[in-house]
């Protein structure tokens, strides 16, 4: 849990530093960027717009990549620490989700009856 928070804090700090180093444009542009990528039940997948990403050096982009990978590992550690079989349950659910070949609409109808 602490590792995940630490990695998230470091990643956010890098993003803030990378975006604050540039000069602000005096004219504001209205972006029509959509932050909400997908939505399923109460889960929302959002995407971020990172200004000045193209101006980062290759070394900085590589650092962001490795911090992201560390965050993924931290997520696995969190599942492991919260419950004895948490990681196994997570992997089983991911396997069911990725290998399901039936009609998802029928499952929705069945779940409403339960």
ABEGO torsion letter per residue (X at the ends): XAAAAAAAAAAAAAAAAAAAABBBBABBBBBABBABABBBEABBBBBBBBBGAAABBAAAAAAAAAAAAAAAAAAAAAAAAABAAAAAAAAAAAAAAAABABBAAAAAAAAAAX
